[in-house]
Amino acid sequence: MVDNELDMMIGSPTSKNDPKAAEGFYNSGMESEEAGDRFGAIESYRQAVENHRDTKYLFKLACQLDMIGEDDEAYDLYEEICSCPEAPVHALINFATMLEDQEQHNKAE
């Protein structure tokens, strides 16, 4: 059973753990992105995340969702990424920008 809506959309932390399949979906997402198919890329990145919750996959999904205005889901993903001990700098910057846009200046710092 799915505990929350985000888990239903991108997979729960207890979803599959298949890094090889995830990398294949990630590569497919990159190809879709290069071809200008943002929605195809999002679908592939969702599948990558479902197969293996890695910050690389989470970040690509968050960026694409952010670009199409899916702020709530992107916010949740950035928050998860930024809670990791070695969060990517680009994710920290994107999340801080999103927080500033929402006038959450203290949290953005």
URSULUR-V582412 format. One record per residue. N is the residue number from 1. RES is the residue in one small letter. PHI is phi in whole degrees, -180 to 180 (999 if undefined). Layout:
N&RES&PHI + N&RES&PHI
//
This chain:
1&m&999 + 2&v&-86 + 3&d&-82 + 4&n&-146 + 5&e&-63 + 6&l&-63 + 7&d&-60 + 8&m&-67 + 9&m&-76 + 10&i&-118 + 11&g&100 + 12&s&-83 + 13&p&-59 + 14&t&-97 + 15&s&-71 + 16&k&-52 + 17&n&-132 + 18&d&-129 + 19&p&-57 + 20&k&-67 + 21&a&-64 + 22&a&-60 + 23&e&-64 + 24&g&-63 + 25&f&-66 + 26&y&-61 + 27&n&-62 + 28&s&-63 + 29&g&-63 + 30&m&-62 + 31&e&-64 + 32&s&-62 + 33&e&-62 + 34&e&-63 + 35&a&-83 + 36&g&86 + 37&d&-97 + 38&r&-62 + 39&f&-70 + 40&g&-64 + 41&a&-63 + 42&i&-60 + 43&e&-61 + 44&s&-66 + 45&y&-66 + 46&r&-60 + 47&q&-68 + 48&a&-62 + 49&v&-64 + 50&e&-64 + 51&n&-85 + 52&h&-165 + 53&r&-80 + 54&d&-116 + 55&t&-60 + 56&k&-62 + 57&y&-74 + 58&l&-59 + 59&f&-65 + 60&k&-63 + 61&l&-65 + 62&a&-60 + 63&c&-60 + 64&q&-66 + 65&l&-65 + 66&d&-60 + 67&m&-69 + 68&i&-98 + 69&g&88 + 70&e&-85 + 71&d&-64 + 72&d&-63 + 73&e&-69 + 74&a&-61 + 75&y&-56 + 76&d&-61 + 77&l&-67 + 78&y&-60 + 79&e&-61 + 80&e&-64 + 81&i&-61 + 82&c&-71 + 83&s&-84 + 84&c&-73 + 85&p&-57 + 86&e&-119 + 87&a&-67 + 88&p&-62 + 89&v&-57 + 90&h&-63 + 91&a&-68 + 92&l&-62 + 93&i&-65 + 94&n&-61 + 95&f&-67 + 96&a&-61 + 97&t&-63 + 98&m&-63 + 99&l&-64 + 100&e&-64 + 101&d&-60 + 102&q&-92 + 103&e&59 + 104&q&-101 + 105&h&-62 + 106&n&-64 + 107&k&-70 + 108&a&-65 + 109&e&-71
//
